[in-house]
Amino acid sequence: MSATDPREPLIFDLGRPGRVAGTQFAPLDAEPPPLPADLVRREPPLLPAVSELQTVRHFTRLSQMNFSIDTHFYPLGSCTMKYNPKACNTYAMLPEFLGSHPLGPAPQGLLACLYELQEMLADISGMHAVSLTPMAGAQGELAGVAMIRAYHRDRGDHARREIIVPQAAHGTNPATAAMCGFEVREIACEADGDVDLQALRAALSERTAGIMLTNPSTLGVFEHRIVEIAALVHDAGGLLYYDGANLNAILGRARPGDMGFDVMHMNLHKTFATPHGGGGPGSGAVAVGERLAAYLPVPVVGRSADRYRWLDERDVPRSIGRLSGFMGNTGVNLRAYIYMRMLGREGMARVSAYATLNANYLLKRLQSAGFEAAYPRRRASHEFILTLRQEHALHGVTAMDVAKRLLDYGFHAPTTYFPLLVPECLLIEPTETETKEEMDRFCDALVAIREEMRNDPGKLRAAPHTMPVRRLDDVRAAKLLDLAWKPTMNA
Amino acid sequence: MDFVPHTEEDVASMLATIGIGSLEELFDEIPQDLPRPRLERVPQALSEMQVGRLMAERAARDGRLLNFVGAGAYEHHIPAAVWSIATRGEFYSAYTPYQAEASQGTLQTIYEYQSMICALTGMEVANASVYDGASALAEACLMAVRANRAVASHRILMPLAVNPTYRAVARAIAGNQDLVFESLPYDPARGITPSAALEPFENGDYAALVIQQPNFFGSLEDVAALTDWAHRRRMLVIAVVNPTSLALLEAPGRWGSGAPAARGADIVCGEGQPLGVPLAGGGPYFGFMATRMAHVRQMPGRIVGRTVDADGRPGFTLTLQAREQHIRRGKATSNICTNQGLAVTAATIYLALLGAPGLERVARASMQRTAALLERLQRLPGVQVAFPGPRFHEAVLRLDRPVAPVLAALAERGIAGGLDLHGHYPELGHALLTCATETKTDADLDAYARALGEILERGSRAASARGEAR
């Protein structure tokens, strides 16, 4: 790579045989007992042979090739990329917390935080009880649907083999239902984005185990008739699962428990500002109404006489069991706890109010500039969908082209091509922590890009132009699988 | 006290743009009869300073124990550079790298991570992580049932010497798809899975055999014999391994005999926490998974590939996404979406810093420290090492009395002495699983031995005093 190449070599290529980071060598005063020869590794693993400075510089440079909330506006719909407060990280990384072994004596300070977090989440969701063990949203879904399964099984209701999922749902919903051994029944949405009640009535039967809904939905609108839907599903003997992906929209304003939901997960890495970390870790706490409380995944923090301890299978004998080797993503839960304590009771409703204000402001500005809203007659929730179908027809550019061009303007792209039922769509979620000026700049960028569609559409199709790499060949990636470095590649 | 930046003027002008008179109107589509929550169980807001004080108090209440607990999470030294870099905002606050051109840092890091996991395990392909070691085993079992086309079976052979929590998690997750786990007993004298345990299963149809190395007791299994037995019966082999141990122990990809392409485990998984991730009360950790290229399309989770950009220069992107839930929905290999990315970033930096010789040093030092601890403890009256070895860095001790009160007494002296096995393995009697890593000095080992000796002696004196009174 040349001096002007913005890319970074692979760390394997930076090494030289025999080079080590010497201060990282553990002291070894005596030899360990010998191992049986047939168990001993014959060739050492091919790991990098680099110095500490090389390592630090390499990964620091790699970090600089990322967009992140700390560096860029990141309006990724459905992902709630709000500011991740530094205090949450700093205080969750106090040495006493980091040094705490999950199977050691119950750490009373840490467990007090987690117990209070369970209480706060139960209150915010309008539910009866909470388990913090699911390690991400999808695992929270798995826990919830497994609880629905256990509930019907305990009632001898073995015919209930179907989970209903609206077309617009996140992919994790049908995948979770399948993973729990259910058949998935997808139902349509109406033109205004609400669930098609006729389709729902037709789908409900004595085979219905439950329904999985996001509200506001992935279409960025609040399901008007949620109370009616809940009654229909309950009358048919099914339970309602709330996918908490969009909880930021209603935080402190309305509660899934009050809408009639029986079980839900919360993405603490969305609503409660814990980091996404380039793909994780998240945390997908589950909350349940009274009739599912007996099935919560363990462990759960319990309290008696001011002592906290982990409740396990002996305390919750009908639990669906364990989903993690220990207690779930405790460090993430701790960050969410710190965030919630800073916001406090009064801060919760401000989150949803300003997230919704920002989304509706940005939508209105973009509409005034000539962009087409997918659901123009609806109030946007904390996010909204633009469709670029007209631009696509006129100029041949796609939503992906616009997304890539936005990177050149210094903005992370919105979510593209989700939900699948809106053509050439951008799902935009600004979150409450962005300023009006930032959204104005984003709006100006989209307007400028639309000018480019007319004058220089080739520039969009070839975008991005200012990133460390140009557009990548995904087809080749899937065909000529290169998934790990091999030493022969150097030759 | 929140992170909302809006001034009063901002709000007024934004509401005017939207064409409404108040923030309240933004929620006019939410049914009016839904109650406004009062959130009585959410306390009043705190400033950063106040919350910092609160957390410092909570942390001080926990203090710092001298830790000898392992059982799947191990205390190792973490180089200062690891989390100093991993918590840079550009890694910490980035999303999943779906926009590849703006996420090359994360993508290249994952590619390097996958390469390192392949190097450690001796496999051809690794994914970008799953939640933890236990859920990795659950996913591996589901994957084995899909991948084993020679045997159409939902049954998995699971040794009882596999971490009992992992077994519970596999049941909770994979049991929903009607997988059946059949238990293999361990040899009570040696603490490993003997070949004789396999005989009753000689003629059954099983999709896979699980082998944990080192096993939950810290003992080393005869992995070659187990692997060959399973392969002869067309089962896949799922290896559950401690990544630190792989600096010393044979790579699962080379377990057993036969031609290089046929031998070895078929799916390798485990807990990645020992690679630079703090104990942190149980998480976040990460699970690693690796397999043969032939099975890559059955693997769950994200995978990064190296490809070229429009100028023909190398770059990185998520690939084989047709396996995943956001494309395949109900037919995906798993529902997993978010994984443990940041912990993977830390592990990649850790492995780069240590390299093969540094990791080997950690492994040897941990082995040596455990041996030195056992030497001290088994000198105490009433303490025996349960299994003769060979072992890695963990062992089962047998005490002459119930373990729980002994652990409680050790905790009062600031020592986390290990895990009481009574709940999981009552047949072992008063059994204690204990571990010492490279972080423990001779003085630490002496402190443990002295404390345990005093506790046992005091208990014995009390017992004999009661005996005399009778």
Interface residues (C-beta under 8 A of the other chain):
Chain A: R7 E8 L10 I11 F12 G15 R19 V20 A21 Q24 F25 A26 P27 L28 D29 A30 E31 P32 P33 L35 P36 D38 L39 V40 R41 R42 P44 P45 L46 L47 P48 A49 V50 E52 T55 V56 H58 F59 T60 R61 L62 S63 Q64 M65 N66 F67 S68 I69 D70 T71 H72 Y74 L76 C79 M81 K82 Y83 N84 P85 A87 N89 T90 Y91 A92 M93 L94 P95 E96 F97 L98 G99 S100 H101 P102 L103 G104 P105 P107 Q108 G109 L110 A112 C113 E119 M120 A122 D123 I124 G126 M135 A136 G137 A138 Q139 E141 L142 A146 R149 H170 G171 T172 P174 A175 T176 A177 A178 M179 C180 G181 V184 V221 F222 H224 I226 V227 I250 G252 R253 A254 R255 D258 M259 H269 A273 P275 H276 G277 G278 G279 G280 P281 G282 P297 I320 G321 R322 L323 S324 G325 F326 M327 G328 N329 T330 G331 V332 L334 I338 M340 R341 M342 L343 G344 R345 E346 G347 M348 R350 V351 A353 Y354 T356 L357 N358 N360 Y361 K364 R365 R378 R379 A403 K404 L407 H412 A413 F418 E432 T433 E434 T435 K436 A462 P464 M467 P468 V469 R470 R471 L472 D473 D474 R476 A477 A478 L480 L481 D482 L483 A484 W485
Chain B: M1 D2 F3 V4 P5 H6 D10 V11 S13 M14 L15 T17 I18 G19 L23 L26 F27 D28 E29 I30 P31 D33 L34 P35 R36 P37 L39 E40 R41 V42 P43 Q44 A45 L46 S47 E48 V51 G52 L54 M55 A56 E57 R58 A59 A60 R61 D62 G63 R64 L65 N67 V69 A71 G72 A73 E75 H77 P79 A81 W83 I85 T87 R88 G89 E90 F91 Y92 S93 A94 Y95 T96 P97 Q99 A100 E101 A102 S103 Q104 G105 T106 Q108 T109 I110 Y111 E112 Q114 S115 M116 C118 A119 L120 E124 V125 A126 A128 S129 Y131 D132 G133 A134 S135 N163 T165 Y166 A168 V169 R171 A172 I173 N176 Q177 D178 L220 V223 A224 L246 A247 L248 L249 E250 A251 R254 E271 P278 L279 A280 G281 G282 G283 P284 Y285 F286 M293 V296 R302 I303 V304 G305 R306 T307 V308 D309 A310 D311 R313 P314 G315 F316 T317 T319 L320 A322 E324 Q325 H326 I327 R328 R329 G330 K331 A332 S334 N335 I336 C337 T338 N339 Q340 G341 L342 A343 V344 T345 T348 I349 L351 A352 L353 L354 G355 A356 P357 G358 L359 E360 R361 V362 R364 A365 S366 M367 Q368 A371 A372 G389 P390 L407 A408 A411 A416 L419 E438
